[in-house]
Amino acid sequence: MKKFWQIIRYFNYRIKAKSRYKVHSPFVYELVENVFRDKTRFKEYKELNKARRKLLDRTDKIEVMDFGISSGQKDFVVKLKVVGDIVKKSSHSKKQLELLFRLARYFKPSTILEFGTAVGISASYLGKGHPKAKLITMEGSMGLASVANSTLKKHGIKVELEVGEFDAILDHVIKDEEVLDMVFFDGNHRKKSTLKYFEKCLAKASENSVFIFDDIHWSPGMELAWKKIKANNQVTISIDLYWAGMVFFKKDIAKQDFIIRY
């Protein structure tokens, strides 16, 4: 039933999505033209994509503690999972990961915060996109964090990998950060949690910050969270790519929402 709902939502997105020629915002038009549609095969892609394929082929098992599910009376569930299966089910596509790389490369954020390290794939693309950024990534499962740490080290990426439930560690992780230039929300797909983490990070946002939300159409709850985020008074530009949503906080411009074909 849920899969059918997501298919309907995808077709709805395709109907509403616009090409760059119908975007009447210089900022968004340039973003689409210079980042979304950039076909450059950056040299970093080869290394990153090769490492991702190796993780897909791994057959060893690790313990995974999942805080991001609706688990009834339990706060989390611990399961033994094959690393390759984790990557297949939770990792983004090559196209999506390469976009994360280009976004980091284009905006050159001083600080990047990621919710949900998993095995370190998306953090690797973000880190390689702008190696000078301070990269902070959070993971609730020690088993996943161990694999992620190895993944990031192989890429030579300097990272602060914080392990723990987001509710318990987020305040400590961001308290000394003046500004969060780029935040990738990808560790909890529940409405209440997504909105809570957004509000906490919003206090550290600047006019040049970009917040990226994974799976905004994953469930009715996530769609409601996305609508609330777009409606926030500090958000002036929102972009719906279906698999992810992006919000910006540019001042002195009218509030605008875009659904972009990608």
C-alpha positions as CSV (number, residue, x, y, z in Angstrom):
1,M,0.0,0.0,0.0
2,K,2.8,2.4,0.9
3,K,4.7,1.6,-2.3
4,F,1.5,2.4,-4.3
5,W,1.1,5.7,-2.4
6,Q,4.7,6.6,-3.3
7,I,4.1,5.8,-7.0
8,I,1.1,8.1,-7.0
9,R,3.1,10.9,-5.4
10,Y,5.9,10.5,-8.0
11,F,3.4,10.8,-10.9
12,N,2.0,13.9,-9.2
13,Y,5.5,15.3,-8.9
14,R,6.2,14.6,-12.6
15,I,3.0,16.5,-13.6
16,K,3.9,19.5,-11.6
17,A,7.7,19.6,-12.2
18,K,9.0,22.4,-14.3
19,S,12.1,22.7,-16.6
20,R,14.7,25.4,-16.1
21,Y,13.0,27.4,-18.9
22,K,9.9,28.0,-16.7
23,V,11.9,29.1,-13.6
24,H,11.6,32.9,-13.1
25,S,14.3,33.2,-10.4
26,P,17.9,34.0,-11.4
27,F,19.2,32.2,-8.3
28,V,17.3,29.0,-9.0
29,Y,17.9,29.1,-12.7
30,E,21.6,29.3,-12.2
31,L,21.5,26.5,-9.7
32,V,19.6,24.3,-12.1
33,E,21.9,25.2,-15.0
34,N,25.2,25.0,-13.2
35,V,24.6,22.2,-10.7
36,F,21.5,20.1,-11.5
37,R,22.3,19.9,-15.2
38,D,26.1,19.8,-14.9
39,K,27.3,16.8,-17.0
40,T,31.0,17.1,-16.1
41,R,32.6,13.8,-15.1
42,F,34.6,15.0,-12.2
43,K,37.7,13.0,-11.5
44,E,36.5,12.3,-7.9
45,Y,33.4,10.4,-9.3
46,K,35.5,7.4,-10.3
47,E,37.0,6.9,-6.9
48,L,33.7,7.5,-5.1
49,N,31.6,5.3,-7.3
50,K,34.1,2.5,-7.2
51,A,34.1,2.6,-3.4
52,R,30.3,2.5,-3.4
53,R,30.3,-0.6,-5.6
54,K,32.7,-2.3,-3.2
55,L,30.3,-1.6,-0.3
56,L,27.4,-3.0,-2.4
57,D,29.4,-6.3,-2.8
58,R,30.1,-6.8,0.9
59,T,28.6,-9.9,2.5
60,D,29.7,-9.4,6.1
61,K,27.1,-8.7,8.7
62,I,27.0,-5.9,11.3
63,E,24.6,-5.0,14.1
64,V,22.4,-2.1,13.2
65,M,20.5,0.0,15.8
66,D,17.6,1.8,14.0
67,F,16.2,4.9,15.7
68,G,14.4,6.2,12.6
69,I,11.4,3.9,12.4
70,S,8.0,3.8,13.9
71,S,8.6,1.0,16.4
72,G,5.6,1.0,18.6
73,Q,6.6,0.9,22.3
74,K,10.3,0.4,21.5
75,D,12.7,3.4,21.1
76,F,14.9,1.4,18.7
77,V,15.3,-2.0,17.1
78,V,18.6,-3.9,16.8
79,K,19.1,-6.2,13.8
80,L,22.0,-8.1,12.2
81,K,22.2,-7.0,8.6
82,V,24.5,-7.6,5.6
83,V,26.5,-4.5,4.7
84,G,25.7,-4.9,1.0
85,D,22.0,-5.1,1.7
86,I,22.1,-2.0,3.8
87,V,23.7,-0.1,0.9
88,K,21.1,-1.4,-1.5
89,K,18.2,-0.4,0.7
90,S,19.3,2.8,2.2
91,S,22.0,4.4,-0.1
92,H,21.1,7.0,-2.7
93,S,21.5,6.4,-6.4
94,K,24.7,7.4,-8.2
95,K,22.9,10.3,-9.8
96,Q,21.7,11.6,-6.4
97,L,25.1,11.2,-4.8
98,E,26.8,13.0,-7.6
99,L,24.4,15.9,-7.1
100,L,25.3,16.0,-3.4
101,F,29.0,16.3,-4.5
102,R,28.2,19.1,-6.9
103,L,26.1,21.0,-4.4
104,A,29.0,20.9,-1.9
105,R,31.4,22.0,-4.7
106,Y,29.1,24.8,-5.8
107,F,28.2,26.3,-2.5
108,K,31.5,25.7,-0.8
109,P,30.1,25.5,2.7
110,S,32.4,26.1,5.7
111,T,30.4,23.6,7.8
112,I,28.4,20.6,6.6
113,L,26.2,18.7,9.1
114,E,24.7,15.3,8.1
115,F,22.0,13.4,9.9
116,G,22.5,9.7,9.3
117,T,26.0,8.6,8.3
118,A,25.0,5.0,7.6
119,V,28.1,3.4,5.9
120,G,29.6,6.8,5.0
121,I,28.7,7.0,1.3
122,S,26.8,10.3,1.2
123,A,29.3,11.9,3.6
124,S,32.1,10.8,1.2
125,Y,30.5,12.6,-1.7
126,L,29.8,15.7,0.3
127,G,33.3,15.7,1.8
128,K,35.0,15.2,-1.6
129,G,32.8,17.9,-3.1
130,H,34.3,20.5,-0.8
131,P,37.3,19.1,1.1
132,K,37.9,22.4,3.0
133,A,34.6,22.1,4.7
134,K,34.3,21.1,8.4
135,L,32.3,17.9,7.9
136,I,30.2,16.6,10.9
137,T,28.1,13.5,10.5
138,M,25.9,11.8,13.1
139,E,25.0,8.1,13.3
140,G,22.9,6.3,15.8
141,S,24.3,2.8,15.2
142,M,27.9,1.9,16.4
143,G,28.1,-0.9,13.8
144,L,27.3,1.5,10.9
145,A,29.6,4.2,12.3
146,S,32.5,1.7,12.3
147,V,32.0,0.9,8.6
148,A,31.5,4.6,7.9
149,N,34.7,5.6,9.7
150,S,36.6,3.1,7.5
151,T,34.9,4.4,4.3
152,L,35.8,8.0,5.0
153,K,39.4,7.2,6.0
154,K,39.9,5.4,2.7
155,H,38.9,8.6,0.9
156,G,41.2,10.7,3.1
157,I,38.2,12.8,4.3
158,K,38.6,14.7,7.6
159,V,35.3,14.2,9.5
160,E,33.8,14.5,13.0
161,L,31.7,11.3,13.3
162,E,29.4,11.6,16.3
163,V,27.7,8.4,17.5
164,G,24.4,8.4,19.3
165,E,20.7,9.1,19.1
166,F,20.1,12.5,17.5
167,D,17.9,13.7,20.3
168,A,20.7,13.0,22.8
169,I,23.7,14.4,20.8
170,L,22.4,17.2,18.5
171,D,22.6,20.1,21.0
172,H,26.1,19.2,21.9
173,V,27.2,18.7,18.3
174,I,26.1,22.1,17.1
175,K,26.4,24.3,20.2
176,D,29.9,25.6,19.2
177,E,29.0,26.1,15.5
178,E,28.3,29.7,14.6
179,V,26.7,28.9,11.3
180,L,25.5,25.7,9.7
181,D,26.1,26.4,6.0
182,M,24.8,23.0,4.7
183,V,22.7,20.5,6.5
184,F,21.6,17.1,5.0
185,F,18.7,15.6,6.9
186,D,18.8,11.9,6.2
187,G,18.6,10.0,9.4
188,N,15.0,10.0,10.6
189,H,11.9,9.9,8.4
190,R,9.3,10.9,10.9
191,K,7.4,14.2,10.8
192,K,7.9,15.1,14.5
193,S,11.6,14.4,14.5
194,T,12.3,16.1,11.2
195,L,10.6,19.3,12.3
196,K,12.4,19.2,15.7
197,Y,15.8,18.9,14.1
198,F,14.9,21.5,11.5
199,E,14.0,24.0,14.2
200,K,17.3,23.3,16.1
201,C,19.4,23.8,13.0
202,L,17.4,26.8,11.9
203,A,18.8,28.7,14.9
204,K,22.3,28.3,13.2
205,A,21.2,29.2,9.6
206,S,22.5,32.2,7.7
207,E,21.3,33.9,4.6
208,N,23.6,31.6,2.6
209,S,22.8,28.3,4.2
210,V,21.1,25.5,2.4
211,F,19.2,22.7,4.1
212,I,18.6,19.4,2.2
213,F,15.9,17.0,3.3
214,D,15.9,13.4,2.0
215,D,12.7,11.5,1.1
216,I,10.2,14.4,1.5
217,H,7.6,12.2,-0.2
218,W,8.4,9.0,1.7
219,S,5.2,9.1,3.7
220,P,2.2,11.4,4.4
221,G,4.0,12.5,7.6
222,M,7.1,13.5,5.7
223,E,5.0,15.4,3.2
224,L,3.4,17.3,6.1
225,A,6.8,18.0,7.6
226,W,8.0,19.4,4.2
227,K,4.9,21.6,3.9
228,K,5.6,23.1,7.4
229,I,9.3,23.6,6.6
230,K,8.4,25.5,3.4
231,A,5.9,27.6,5.2
232,N,8.5,28.7,7.9
233,N,8.9,32.5,7.8
234,Q,12.7,32.3,7.5
235,V,12.5,30.1,4.4
236,T,12.3,32.1,1.2
237,I,13.1,29.6,-1.5
238,S,12.2,25.9,-1.6
239,I,13.0,23.3,-4.3
240,D,11.2,20.0,-4.6
241,L,13.3,17.3,-6.5
242,Y,11.0,14.5,-5.4
243,W,13.7,12.4,-3.7
244,A,14.8,15.5,-1.8
245,G,13.8,19.0,-0.9
246,M,16.0,22.0,-0.5
247,V,15.4,25.3,1.3
248,F,17.2,28.6,1.3
249,F,17.1,31.7,3.5
250,K,17.9,34.5,1.1
251,K,16.8,37.9,2.3
252,D,15.0,40.7,0.5
253,I,13.2,38.4,-2.0
254,A,9.7,37.2,-2.3
255,K,8.9,33.7,-1.0
256,Q,9.0,31.2,-3.8
257,D,8.4,27.4,-4.1
258,F,9.7,25.4,-7.0
259,I,9.1,21.8,-8.2
260,I,12.0,21.1,-10.5
261,R,12.3,18.2,-13.0
262,Y,15.4,16.2,-12.2
